[in-house]
């Protein structure tokens, strides 16, 4: 699906994702379940839009927030925003996983991605499908129920 530069739908989704990208910047000071609960309350309602468009909006919003205001543009922030946009799509889960680092950088490499009904979605989900061992799963709906 080709998405034009000034497609009104993409601009609308970007405008809705940008405030979520701002909220997601608190990931370094807010516990992930509490942050997901907050994002879930402010996201969702986009069930009629294709997942690839929502993923693009999350990527653009986090990249622009980072460029304009100096925030983080990481897989975790993108996944937090995407999960919030997808919040009403069923079983939406934030996943965090690790794998051994590549030479010459030994150690662990981490990654975050979103699944919807157990299927990885978005660019970060495609990357993580088989390469990372999942160590954390946080469901968006459960975080709202258990959140602050």
N, CA, C and O atoms as a GROMACS GRO file, in nm:
protein
  592
    1UNK      N    1   0.085  -0.117   0.000
    1UNK     CA    2   0.000   0.000   0.000
    1UNK      C    3   0.090   0.124   0.000
    1UNK      O    4   0.170   0.143   0.091
    2UNK      N    5   0.074   0.206  -0.103
    2UNK     CA    6   0.153   0.329  -0.112
    2UNK      C    7   0.082   0.438  -0.032
    2UNK      O    8  -0.038   0.462  -0.048
    3UNK      N    9   0.159   0.503   0.054
    3UNK     CA   10   0.102   0.610   0.134
    3UNK      C   11   0.167   0.741   0.093
    3UNK      O   12   0.288   0.759   0.106
    4UNK      N   13   0.085   0.832   0.044
    4UNK     CA   14   0.136   0.959  -0.004
    4UNK      C   15   0.188   1.047   0.108
    4UNK      O   16   0.157   1.028   0.226
    5UNK      N   17   0.268   1.143   0.069
    5UNK     CA   18   0.332   1.231   0.166
    5UNK      C   19   0.229   1.315   0.243
    5UNK      O   20   0.246   1.338   0.363
    6UNK      N   21   0.125   1.359   0.176
    6UNK     CA   22   0.027   1.445   0.240
    6UNK      C   23  -0.110   1.378   0.247
    6UNK      O   24  -0.213   1.444   0.230
    7UNK      N   25  -0.111   1.251   0.271
    7UNK     CA   26  -0.235   1.177   0.286
    7UNK      C   27  -0.306   1.225   0.411
    7UNK      O   28  -0.248   1.221   0.519
    8UNK      N   29  -0.431   1.270   0.400
    8UNK     CA   30  -0.501   1.324   0.518
    8UNK      C   31  -0.519   1.222   0.630
    8UNK      O   32  -0.515   1.259   0.748
    9UNK      N   33  -0.538   1.095   0.596
    9UNK     CA   34  -0.553   0.992   0.700
    9UNK      C   35  -0.423   0.978   0.778
    9UNK      O   36  -0.425   0.970   0.901
   10UNK      N   37  -0.311   0.973   0.707
   10UNK     CA   38  -0.182   0.960   0.775
   10UNK      C   39  -0.151   1.082   0.861
   10UNK      O   40  -0.095   1.069   0.969
   11UNK      N   41  -0.188   1.200   0.812
   11UNK     CA   42  -0.168   1.322   0.893
   11UNK      C   43  -0.254   1.318   1.019
   11UNK      O   44  -0.209   1.357   1.127
   12UNK      N   45  -0.378   1.273   1.005
   12UNK     CA   46  -0.467   1.261   1.121
   12UNK      C   47  -0.408   1.164   1.224
   12UNK      O   48  -0.403   1.194   1.343
   13UNK      N   49  -0.363   1.046   1.177
   13UNK     CA   50  -0.308   0.946   1.269
   13UNK      C   51  -0.179   0.996   1.334
   13UNK      O   52  -0.156   0.971   1.452
   14UNK      N   53  -0.096   1.067   1.259
   14UNK     CA   54   0.025   1.126   1.314
   14UNK      C   55  -0.012   1.226   1.425
   14UNK      O   56   0.050   1.226   1.532
   15UNK      N   57  -0.111   1.309   1.400
   15UNK     CA   58  -0.154   1.408   1.499
   15UNK      C   59  -0.206   1.342   1.626
   15UNK      O   60  -0.189   1.396   1.735
   16UNK      N   61  -0.268   1.226   1.613
   16UNK     CA   62  -0.315   1.152   1.731
   16UNK      C   63  -0.200   1.080   1.802
   16UNK      O   64  -0.204   1.063   1.924
   17UNK      N   65  -0.099   1.038   1.727
   17UNK     CA   66   0.014   0.963   1.785
   17UNK      C   67   0.115   1.054   1.853
   17UNK      O   68   0.182   1.012   1.946
   18UNK      N   69   0.128   1.178   1.808
   18UNK     CA   70   0.230   1.267   1.864
   18UNK      C   71   0.215   1.290   2.015
   18UNK      O   72   0.316   1.284   2.085
   19UNK      N   73   0.094   1.316   2.068
   19UNK     CA   74   0.083   1.330   2.214
   19UNK      C   75   0.115   1.200   2.288
   19UNK      O   76   0.163   1.203   2.401
   20UNK      N   77   0.088   1.087   2.224
   20UNK     CA   78   0.123   0.959   2.286
   20UNK      C   79   0.275   0.944   2.291
   20UNK      O   80   0.330   0.891   2.389
   21UNK      N   81   0.344   0.991   2.187
   21UNK     CA   82   0.491   0.986   2.187
   21UNK      C   83   0.547   1.073   2.300
   21UNK      O   84   0.647   1.038   2.362
   22UNK      N   85   0.482   1.186   2.324
   22UNK     CA   86   0.525   1.271   2.437
   22UNK      C   87   0.507   1.197   2.568
   22UNK      O   88   0.598   1.198   2.652
   23UNK      N   89   0.393   1.135   2.588
   23UNK     CA   90   0.367   1.062   2.712
   23UNK      C   91   0.463   0.944   2.729
   23UNK      O   92   0.508   0.915   2.840
   24UNK      N   93   0.495   0.876   2.620
   24UNK     CA   94   0.582   0.759   2.625
   24UNK      C   95   0.725   0.795   2.665
   24UNK      O   96   0.800   0.707   2.707
   25UNK      N   97   0.763   0.920   2.654
   25UNK     CA   98   0.898   0.963   2.692
   25UNK      C   99   0.922   0.942   2.842
   25UNK      O  100   1.038   0.943   2.885
   26UNK      N  101   0.818   0.924   2.920
   26UNK     CA  102   0.833   0.906   3.065
   26UNK      C  103   0.875   0.764   3.102
   26UNK      O  104   0.876   0.729   3.220
   27UNK      N  105   0.909   0.682   3.003
   27UNK     CA  106   0.940   0.542   3.028
   27UNK      C  107   1.059   0.524   3.124
   27UNK      O  108   1.069   0.422   3.192
   28UNK      N  109   1.147   0.622   3.129
   28UNK     CA  110   1.263   0.609   3.218
   28UNK      C  111   1.232   0.647   3.363
   28UNK      O  112   1.316   0.627   3.451
   29UNK      N  113   1.113   0.701   3.390
   29UNK     CA  114   1.078   0.740   3.527
   29UNK      C  115   0.946   0.680   3.576
   29UNK      O  116   0.911   0.696   3.693
   30UNK      N  117   0.873   0.612   3.489
   30UNK     CA  118   0.742   0.557   3.524
   30UNK      C  119   0.744   0.406   3.501
   30UNK      O  120   0.790   0.361   3.396
   31UNK      N  121   0.696   0.327   3.596
   31UNK     CA  122   0.688   0.183   3.572
   31UNK      C  123   0.608   0.152   3.444
   31UNK      O  124   0.507   0.217   3.418
   32UNK      N  125   0.654   0.056   3.368
   32UNK     CA  126   0.591   0.026   3.239
   32UNK      C  127   0.442  -0.002   3.252
   32UNK      O  128   0.365   0.052   3.172
   33UNK      N  129   0.394  -0.084   3.347
   33UNK     CA  130   0.248  -0.106   3.355
   33UNK      C  131   0.169   0.024   3.379
   33UNK      O  132   0.062   0.042   3.322
   34UNK      N  133   0.222   0.113   3.462
   34UNK     CA  134   0.152   0.240   3.487
   34UNK      C  135   0.154   0.328   3.362
   34UNK      O  136   0.055   0.394   3.332
   35UNK      N  137   0.264   0.328   3.291
   35UNK     CA  138   0.273   0.408   3.168
   35UNK      C  139   0.179   0.352   3.061
   35UNK      O  140   0.112   0.429   2.992
   36UNK      N  141   0.173   0.221   3.048
   36UNK     CA  142   0.082   0.160   2.952
   36UNK      C  143  -0.063   0.193   2.987
   36UNK      O  144  -0.143   0.221   2.898
   37UNK      N  145  -0.098   0.191   3.114
   37UNK     CA  146  -0.234   0.226   3.155
   37UNK      C  147  -0.267   0.368   3.113
   37UNK      O  148  -0.377   0.395   3.063
   38UNK      N  149  -0.174   0.460   3.132
   38UNK     CA  150  -0.194   0.599   3.093
   38UNK      C  151  -0.208   0.612   2.942
   38UNK      O  152  -0.298   0.680   2.893
   39UNK      N  153  -0.119   0.548   2.868
   39UNK     CA  154  -0.124   0.554   2.722
   39UNK      C  155  -0.254   0.492   2.668
   39UNK      O  156  -0.314   0.544   2.574
   40UNK      N  157  -0.294   0.382   2.727
   40UNK     CA  158  -0.416   0.314   2.683
   40UNK      C  159  -0.538   0.406   2.700
   40UNK      O  160  -0.626   0.410   2.613
   41UNK      N  161  -0.542   0.478   2.809
   41UNK     CA  162  -0.654   0.570   2.833
   41UNK      C  163  -0.661   0.681   2.729
   41UNK      O  164  -0.768   0.731   2.698
   42UNK      N  165  -0.544   0.720   2.676
   42UNK     CA  166  -0.539   0.830   2.580
   42UNK      C  167  -0.531   0.783   2.435
   42UNK      O  168  -0.537   0.866   2.344
   43UNK      N  169  -0.517   0.655   2.411
   43UNK     CA  170  -0.507   0.601   2.276
   43UNK      C  171  -0.634   0.527   2.239
   43UNK      O  172  -0.740   0.553   2.295
   44UNK      N  173  -0.621   0.435   2.144
   44UNK     CA  174  -0.735   0.352   2.103
   44UNK      C  175  -0.834   0.427   2.016
   44UNK      O  176  -0.816   0.545   1.986
   45UNK      N  177  -0.937   0.356   1.977
   45UNK     CA  178  -1.039   0.415   1.892
   45UNK      C  179  -1.002   0.418   1.744
   45UNK      O  180  -1.064   0.488   1.665
   46UNK      N  181  -0.900   0.341   1.707
   46UNK     CA  182  -0.854   0.341   1.568
   46UNK      C  183  -0.873   0.206   1.502
   46UNK      O  184  -0.799   0.169   1.412
   47UNK      N  185  -0.973   0.131   1.548
   47UNK     CA  186  -0.997  -0.005   1.499
   47UNK      C  187  -1.025  -0.013   1.350
   47UNK      O  188  -1.005  -0.119   1.290
   48UNK      N  189  -1.070   0.094   1.289
   48UNK     CA  190  -1.101   0.092   1.146
   48UNK      C  191  -0.982   0.117   1.056
   48UNK      O  192  -0.996   0.109   0.934
   49UNK      N  193  -0.866   0.147   1.111
   49UNK     CA  194  -0.748   0.179   1.031
   49UNK      C  195  -0.656   0.058   1.023
   49UNK      O  196  -0.644  -0.017   1.120
   50UNK      N  197  -0.590   0.038   0.908
   50UNK     CA  198  -0.497  -0.074   0.895
   50UNK      C  199  -0.380  -0.062   0.993
   50UNK      O  200  -0.334   0.048   1.024
   51UNK      N  201  -0.333  -0.176   1.040
   51UNK     CA  202  -0.224  -0.178   1.137
   51UNK      C  203  -0.098  -0.114   1.080
   51UNK      O  204  -0.025  -0.047   1.152
   52UNK      N  205  -0.072  -0.133   0.949
   52UNK     CA  206   0.050  -0.074   0.893
   52UNK      C  207   0.046   0.079   0.896
   52UNK      O  208   0.150   0.144   0.910
   53UNK      N  209  -0.072   0.137   0.882
   53UNK     CA  210  -0.084   0.283   0.891
   53UNK      C  211  -0.063   0.331   1.035
   53UNK      O  212   0.000   0.435   1.057
   54UNK      N  213  -0.115   0.256   1.130
   54UNK     CA  214  -0.096   0.292   1.271
   54UNK      C  215   0.051   0.277   1.310
   54UNK      O  216   0.104   0.358   1.385
   55UNK      N  217   0.115   0.174   1.259
   55UNK     CA  218   0.258   0.154   1.285
   55UNK      C  219   0.340   0.270   1.227
   55UNK      O  220   0.432   0.320   1.292
   56UNK      N  221   0.306   0.312   1.106
   56UNK     CA  222   0.374   0.424   1.044
   56UNK      C  223   0.354   0.552   1.126
   56UNK      O  224   0.447   0.630   1.144
   57UNK      N  225   0.232   0.573   1.175
   57UNK     CA  226   0.205   0.692   1.257
   57UNK      C  227   0.288   0.688   1.385
   57UNK      O  228   0.341   0.792   1.426
   58UNK      N  229   0.299   0.572   1.448
   58UNK     CA  230   0.380   0.560   1.570
   58UNK      C  231   0.527   0.588   1.541
   58UNK      O  232   0.593   0.658   1.617
   59UNK      N  233   0.578   0.535   1.430
   59UNK     CA  234   0.718   0.558   1.393
   59UNK      C  235   0.743   0.706   1.365
   59UNK      O  236   0.841   0.763   1.413
   60UNK      N  237   0.654   0.766   1.288
   60UNK     CA  238   0.672   0.908   1.254
   60UNK      C  239   0.663   0.997   1.379
   60UNK      O  240   0.742   1.090   1.396
   61UNK      N  241   0.566   0.968   1.465
   61UNK     CA  242   0.547   1.051   1.584
   61UNK      C  243   0.667   1.044   1.677
   61UNK      O  244   0.712   1.146   1.729
   62UNK      N  245   0.721   0.924   1.701
   62UNK     CA  246   0.835   0.913   1.791
   62UNK      C  247   0.960   0.976   1.729
   62UNK      O  248   1.039   1.038   1.798
   63UNK      N  249   0.977   0.959   1.598
   63UNK     CA  250   1.092   1.019   1.530
   63UNK      C  251   1.084   1.171   1.533
   63UNK      O  252   1.183   1.239   1.559
   64UNK      N  253   0.966   1.224   1.507
   64UNK     CA  254   0.950   1.371   1.507
   64UNK      C  255   0.965   1.428   1.648
   64UNK      O  256   1.030   1.531   1.667
   65UNK      N  257   0.906   1.360   1.746
   65UNK     CA  258   0.920   1.410   1.884
   65UNK      C  259   1.068   1.415   1.922
   65UNK      O  260   1.114   1.512   1.982
   66UNK      N  261   1.140   1.311   1.886
   66UNK     CA  262   1.283   1.304   1.916
   66UNK      C  263   1.358   1.418   1.845
   66UNK      O  264   1.441   1.485   1.907
   67UNK      N  265   1.329   1.439   1.718
   67UNK     CA  266   1.398   1.544   1.642
   67UNK      C  267   1.362   1.683   1.689
   67UNK      O  268   1.449   1.770   1.698
   68UNK      N  269   1.236   1.707   1.720
   68UNK     CA  270   1.192   1.840   1.757
   68UNK      C  271   1.222   1.876   1.902
   68UNK      O  272   1.254   1.990   1.932
   69UNK      N  273   1.210   1.777   1.992
   69UNK     CA  274   1.219   1.807   2.135
   69UNK      C  275   1.327   1.730   2.209
   69UNK      O  276   1.341   1.744   2.330
   70UNK      N  277   1.404   1.648   2.138
   70UNK     CA  278   1.514   1.577   2.201
   70UNK      C  279   1.476   1.454   2.279
   70UNK      O  280   1.552   1.410   2.365
   71UNK      N  281   1.360   1.397   2.253
   71UNK     CA  282   1.317   1.276   2.324
   71UNK      C  283   1.380   1.150   2.266
   71UNK      O  284   1.462   1.156   2.175
   72UNK      N  285   1.340   1.038   2.322
   72UNK     CA  286   1.391   0.909   2.279
   72UNK      C  287   1.310   0.856   2.160
   72UNK      O  288   1.187   0.868   2.156
   73UNK      N  289   1.380   0.798   2.065
   73UNK     CA  290   1.317   0.731   1.952
   73UNK      C  291   1.370   0.588   1.950
   73UNK      O  292   1.452   0.552   1.866
   74UNK      N  293   1.322   0.508   2.043
   74UNK     CA  294   1.368   0.370   2.059
   74UNK      C  295   1.256   0.274   2.026
   74UNK      O  296   1.140   0.313   2.014
   75UNK      N  297   1.291   0.147   2.012
   75UNK     CA  298   1.189   0.046   1.987
   75UNK      C  299   1.088   0.042   2.102
   75UNK      O  300   0.970   0.014   2.079
   76UNK      N  301   1.132   0.069   2.224
   76UNK     CA  302   1.040   0.067   2.338
   76UNK      C  303   0.938   0.180   2.328
   76UNK      O  304   0.819   0.159   2.348
   77UNK      N  305   0.984   0.299   2.297
   77UNK     CA  306   0.893   0.414   2.285
   77UNK      C  307   0.798   0.393   2.168
   77UNK      O  308   0.678   0.416   2.181
   78UNK      N  309   0.850   0.349   2.053
   78UNK     CA  310   0.763   0.321   1.937
   78UNK      C  311   0.658   0.216   1.971
   78UNK      O  312   0.542   0.229   1.933
   79UNK      N  313   0.700   0.112   2.041
   79UNK     CA  314   0.606   0.004   2.076
   79UNK      C  315   0.501   0.051   2.176
   79UNK      O  316   0.386   0.010   2.168
   80UNK      N  317   0.540   0.136   2.269
   80UNK     CA  318   0.442   0.191   2.363
   80UNK      C  319   0.335   0.272   2.289
   80UNK      O  320   0.216   0.260   2.318
   81UNK      N  321   0.378   0.353   2.194
   81UNK     CA  322   0.284   0.434   2.116
   81UNK      C  323   0.196   0.346   2.028
   81UNK      O  324   0.074   0.364   2.024
   82UNK      N  325   0.257   0.251   1.958
   82UNK     CA  326   0.179   0.162   1.872
   82UNK      C  327   0.077   0.082   1.953
   82UNK      O  328  -0.038   0.068   1.910
   83UNK      N  329   0.118   0.031   2.066
   83UNK     CA  330   0.025  -0.044   2.151
   83UNK      C  331  -0.093   0.041   2.194
   83UNK      O  332  -0.206  -0.008   2.200
   84UNK      N  333  -0.068   0.167   2.225
   84UNK     CA  334  -0.177   0.256   2.264
   84UNK      C  335  -0.273   0.280   2.147
   84UNK      O  336  -0.394   0.284   2.167
   85UNK      N  337  -0.219   0.297   2.027
   85UNK     CA  338  -0.304   0.316   1.910
   85UNK      C  339  -0.387   0.192   1.880
   85UNK      O  340  -0.500   0.201   1.831
   86UNK      N  341  -0.331   0.075   1.909
   86UNK     CA  342  -0.398  -0.052   1.882
   86UNK      C  343  -0.481  -0.102   2.000
   86UNK      O  344  -0.537  -0.212   1.993
   87UNK      N  345  -0.489  -0.026   2.105
   87UNK     CA  346  -0.546  -0.071   2.231
   87UNK      C  347  -0.682  -0.138   2.224
   87UNK      O  348  -0.713  -0.221   2.310
   88UNK      N  349  -0.763  -0.105   2.126
   88UNK     CA  350  -0.897  -0.163   2.119
   88UNK      C  351  -0.906  -0.276   2.016
   88UNK      O  352  -1.016  -0.310   1.971
   89UNK      N  353  -0.795  -0.335   1.980
   89UNK     CA  354  -0.791  -0.439   1.876
   89UNK      C  355  -0.795  -0.581   1.929
   89UNK      O  356  -0.777  -0.674   1.851
   90UNK      N  357  -0.817  -0.601   2.054
   90UNK     CA  358  -0.816  -0.737   2.108
   90UNK      C  359  -0.705  -0.751   2.210
   90UNK      O  360  -0.687  -0.665   2.296
   91UNK      N  361  -0.631  -0.859   2.201
   91UNK     CA  362  -0.524  -0.889   2.296
   91UNK      C  363  -0.395  -0.819   2.252
   91UNK      O  364  -0.314  -0.878   2.180
   92UNK      N  365  -0.376  -0.694   2.296
   92UNK     CA  366  -0.259  -0.615   2.260
   92UNK      C  367  -0.158  -0.625   2.374
   92UNK      O  368  -0.190  -0.596   2.489
   93UNK      N  369  -0.036  -0.667   2.340
   93UNK     CA  370   0.067  -0.693   2.441
   93UNK      C  371   0.197  -0.624   2.403
   93UNK      O  372   0.241  -0.634   2.288
   94UNK      N  373   0.257  -0.556   2.499
   94UNK     CA  374   0.394  -0.505   2.485
   94UNK      C  375   0.487  -0.618   2.526
   94UNK      O  376   0.470  -0.678   2.632
   95UNK      N  377   0.586  -0.647   2.443
   95UNK     CA  378   0.683  -0.753   2.469
   95UNK      C  379   0.822  -0.692   2.476
   95UNK      O  380   0.855  -0.603   2.397
   96UNK      N  381   0.902  -0.740   2.569
   96UNK     CA  382   1.042  -0.701   2.578
   96UNK      C  383   1.124  -0.829   2.582
   96UNK      O  384   1.093  -0.921   2.657
   97UNK      N  385   1.227  -0.833   2.499
   97UNK     CA  386   1.310  -0.953   2.494
   97UNK      C  387   1.456  -0.919   2.479
   97UNK      O  388   1.494  -0.804   2.456
   98UNK      N  389   1.538  -1.021   2.494
   98UNK     CA  390   1.683  -1.006   2.484
   98UNK      C  391   1.742  -1.119   2.403
   98UNK      O  392   1.680  -1.224   2.387
   99UNK      N  393   1.861  -1.098   2.351
   99UNK     CA  394   1.939  -1.201   2.283
   99UNK      C  395   2.086  -1.169   2.306
   99UNK      O  396   2.121  -1.056   2.340
  100UNK      N  397   2.173  -1.268   2.287
  100UNK     CA  398   2.316  -1.241   2.302
  100UNK      C  399   2.361  -1.137   2.199
  100UNK      O  400   2.315  -1.136   2.085
  101UNK      N  401   2.452  -1.050   2.241
  101UNK     CA  402   2.505  -0.948   2.151
  101UNK      C  403   2.593  -1.007   2.043
  101UNK      O  404   2.642  -1.119   2.056
  102UNK      N  405   2.612  -0.933   1.936
  102UNK     CA  406   2.697  -0.976   1.825
  102UNK      C  407   2.840  -0.935   1.852
  102UNK      O  408   2.866  -0.838   1.924
  103UNK      N  409   2.935  -1.009   1.794
  103UNK     CA  410   3.075  -0.970   1.801
  103UNK      C  411   3.091  -0.841   1.724
  103UNK      O  412   3.026  -0.828   1.621
  104UNK      N  413   3.168  -0.748   1.764
  104UNK     CA  414   3.260  -0.747   1.877
  104UNK      C  415   3.197  -0.692   2.004
  104UNK      O  416   3.270  -0.660   2.098
  105UNK      N  417   3.066  -0.682   2.010
  105UNK     CA  418   2.995  -0.629   2.127
  105UNK      C  419   2.929  -0.742   2.206
  105UNK      O  420   2.809  -0.763   2.191
  106UNK      N  421   3.004  -0.814   2.288
  106UNK     CA  422   2.940  -0.920   2.365
  106UNK      C  423   2.844  -0.861   2.469
  106UNK      O  424   2.853  -0.743   2.502
  107UNK      N  425   2.756  -0.940   2.517
  107UNK     CA  426   2.658  -0.895   2.616
  107UNK      C  427   2.519  -0.925   2.565
  107UNK      O  428   2.498  -1.018   2.488
  108UNK      N  429   2.424  -0.845   2.609
  108UNK     CA  430   2.285  -0.864   2.570
  108UNK      C  431   2.237  -0.747   2.486
  108UNK      O  432   2.277  -0.633   2.506
  109UNK      N  433   2.151  -0.779   2.392
  109UNK     CA  434   2.084  -0.678   2.313
  109UNK      C  435   1.936  -0.689   2.344
  109UNK      O  436   1.880  -0.799   2.343
  110UNK      N  437   1.871  -0.577   2.373
  110UNK     CA  438   1.729  -0.578   2.406
  110UNK      C  439   1.644  -0.524   2.293
  110UNK      O  440   1.692  -0.450   2.206
  111UNK      N  441   1.518  -0.561   2.294
  111UNK     CA  442   1.425  -0.514   2.192
  111UNK      C  443   1.283  -0.517   2.248
  111UNK      O  444   1.250  -0.600   2.333
  112UNK      N  445   1.200  -0.425   2.201
  112UNK     CA  446   1.058  -0.421   2.240
  112UNK      C  447   0.973  -0.425   2.114
  112UNK      O  448   1.010  -0.371   2.010
  113UNK      N  449   0.857  -0.492   2.125
  113UNK     CA  450   0.765  -0.501   2.013
  113UNK      C  451   0.624  -0.525   2.065
  113UNK      O  452   0.604  -0.554   2.183
  114UNK      N  453   0.528  -0.512   1.976
  114UNK     CA  454   0.387  -0.529   2.010
  114UNK      C  455   0.332  -0.652   1.938
  114UNK      O  456   0.365  -0.678   1.822
  115UNK      N  457   0.248  -0.726   2.008
  115UNK     CA  458   0.172  -0.833   1.943
  115UNK      C  459   0.024  -0.802   1.959
  115UNK      O  460  -0.020  -0.746   2.059
  116UNK      N  461  -0.052  -0.841   1.858
  116UNK     CA  462  -0.197  -0.833   1.860
  116UNK      C  463  -0.248  -0.974   1.836
  116UNK      O  464  -0.223  -1.034   1.731
  117UNK      N  465  -0.320  -1.026   1.934
  117UNK     CA  466  -0.369  -1.164   1.927
  117UNK      C  467  -0.255  -1.260   1.897
  117UNK      O  468  -0.267  -1.350   1.813
  118UNK      N  469  -0.143  -1.240   1.968
  118UNK     CA  470  -0.022  -1.324   1.963
  118UNK      C  471   0.058  -1.314   1.834
  118UNK      O  472   0.150  -1.393   1.814
  119UNK      N  473   0.027  -1.219   1.746
  119UNK     CA  474   0.103  -1.200   1.623
  119UNK      C  475   0.182  -1.070   1.630
  119UNK      O  476   0.124  -0.965   1.658
  120UNK      N  477   0.315  -1.074   1.604
  120UNK     CA  478   0.393  -0.951   1.604
  120UNK      C  479   0.344  -0.856   1.495
  120UNK      O  480   0.312  -0.900   1.384
  121UNK      N  481   0.339  -0.728   1.527
  121UNK     CA  482   0.295  -0.627   1.430
  121UNK      C  483   0.397  -0.515   1.422
  121UNK      O  484   0.476  -0.495   1.515
  122UNK      N  485   0.394  -0.443   1.312
  122UNK     CA  486   0.483  -0.330   1.293
  122UNK      C  487   0.625  -0.372   1.261
  122UNK      O  488   0.660  -0.490   1.266
  123UNK      N  489   0.705  -0.273   1.228
  123UNK     CA  490   0.846  -0.298   1.192
  123UNK      C  491   0.922  -0.363   1.306
  123UNK      O  492   1.000  -0.455   1.283
  124UNK      N  493   0.901  -0.318   1.429
  124UNK     CA  494   0.971  -0.376   1.543
  124UNK      C  495   0.924  -0.519   1.570
  124UNK      O  496   1.004  -0.602   1.615
  125UNK      N  497   0.799  -0.548   1.544
  125UNK     CA  498   0.748  -0.684   1.562
  125UNK      C  499   0.806  -0.781   1.462
  125UNK      O  500   0.837  -0.895   1.496
  126UNK      N  501   0.822  -0.735   1.337
  126UNK     CA  502   0.882  -0.821   1.235
  126UNK      C  503   1.025  -0.859   1.271
  126UNK      O  504   1.066  -0.973   1.250
  127UNK      N  505   1.100  -0.765   1.325
  127UNK     CA  506   1.238  -0.790   1.364
  127UNK      C  507   1.247  -0.891   1.478
  127UNK      O  508   1.339  -0.973   1.482
  128UNK      N  509   1.153  -0.884   1.571
  128UNK     CA  510   1.162  -0.963   1.693
  128UNK      C  511   1.103  -1.102   1.684
  128UNK      O  512   1.122  -1.183   1.774
  129UNK      N  513   1.032  -1.131   1.578
  129UNK     CA  514   0.953  -1.254   1.571
  129UNK      C  515   1.029  -1.379   1.615
  129UNK      O  516   0.973  -1.462   1.686
  130UNK      N  517   1.153  -1.393   1.575
  130UNK     CA  518   1.228  -1.515   1.611
  130UNK      C  519   1.361  -1.489   1.676
  130UNK      O  520   1.424  -1.583   1.724
  131UNK      N  521   1.407  -1.367   1.680
  131UNK     CA  522   1.544  -1.340   1.723
  131UNK      C  523   1.562  -1.313   1.872
  131UNK      O  524   1.674  -1.322   1.922
  132UNK      N  525   1.455  -1.281   1.943
  132UNK     CA  526   1.468  -1.240   2.083
  132UNK      C  527   1.390  -1.335   2.175
  132UNK      O  528   1.284  -1.385   2.140
  133UNK      N  529   1.447  -1.358   2.293
  133UNK     CA  530   1.378  -1.436   2.395
  133UNK      C  531   1.297  -1.340   2.480
  133UNK      O  532   1.352  -1.250   2.544
  134UNK      N  533   1.166  -1.359   2.481
  134UNK     CA  534   1.075  -1.269   2.554
  134UNK      C  535   1.092  -1.288   2.704
  134UNK      O  536   1.089  -1.401   2.753
  135UNK      N  537   1.110  -1.178   2.776
  135UNK     CA  538   1.123  -1.184   2.922
  135UNK      C  539   1.016  -1.103   2.994
  135UNK      O  540   0.999  -1.116   3.115
  136UNK      N  541   0.944  -1.019   2.919
  136UNK     CA  542   0.839  -0.937   2.980
  136UNK      C  543   0.725  -0.922   2.881
  136UNK      O  544   0.746  -0.894   2.763
  137UNK      N  545   0.604  -0.943   2.931
  137UNK     CA  546   0.482  -0.918   2.854
  137UNK      C  547   0.388  -0.835   2.941
  137UNK      O  548   0.364  -0.869   3.056
  138UNK      N  549   0.337  -0.728   2.886
  138UNK     CA  550   0.241  -0.645   2.958
  138UNK      C  551   0.122  -0.622   2.866
  138UNK      O  552   0.136  -0.563   2.759
  139UNK      N  553   0.005  -0.669   2.908
  139UNK     CA  554  -0.116  -0.650   2.830
  139UNK      C  555  -0.173  -0.511   2.855
  139UNK      O  556  -0.176  -0.463   2.969
  140UNK      N  557  -0.218  -0.448   2.749
  140UNK     CA  558  -0.271  -0.313   2.762
  140UNK      C  559  -0.397  -0.310   2.846
  140UNK      O  560  -0.409  -0.224   2.934
  141UNK      N  561  -0.491  -0.397   2.823
  141UNK     CA  562  -0.616  -0.393   2.899
  141UNK      C  563  -0.596  -0.428   3.045
  141UNK      O  564  -0.660  -0.368   3.132
  142UNK      N  565  -0.508  -0.524   3.075
  142UNK     CA  566  -0.483  -0.560   3.215
  142UNK      C  567  -0.417  -0.446   3.290
  142UNK      O  568  -0.441  -0.426   3.409
  143UNK      N  569  -0.332  -0.369   3.220
  143UNK     CA  570  -0.266  -0.256   3.285
  143UNK      C  571  -0.365  -0.149   3.325
  143UNK      O  572  -0.348  -0.082   3.428
  144UNK      N  573  -0.468  -0.132   3.245
  144UNK     CA  574  -0.571  -0.032   3.280
  144UNK      C  575  -0.647  -0.078   3.403
  144UNK      O  576  -0.677   0.002   3.492
  145UNK      N  577  -0.678  -0.205   3.408
  145UNK     CA  578  -0.753  -0.259   3.521
  145UNK      C  579  -0.669  -0.256   3.648
  145UNK      O  580  -0.720  -0.227   3.756
  146UNK      N  581  -0.539  -0.286   3.635
  146UNK     CA  582  -0.451  -0.294   3.753
  146UNK      C  583  -0.375  -0.164   3.778
  146UNK      O  584  -0.311  -0.150   3.882
  147UNK      N  585  -0.380  -0.069   3.683
  147UNK     CA  586  -0.298   0.051   3.691
  147UNK      C  587  -0.342   0.146   3.801
  147UNK      O  588  -0.434   0.117   3.878
  148UNK      N  589  -0.274   0.261   3.807
  148UNK     CA  590  -0.301   0.359   3.912
  148UNK      C  591  -0.438   0.422   3.899
  148UNK      O  592  -0.476   0.507   3.981
   0.00000   0.00000   0.00000
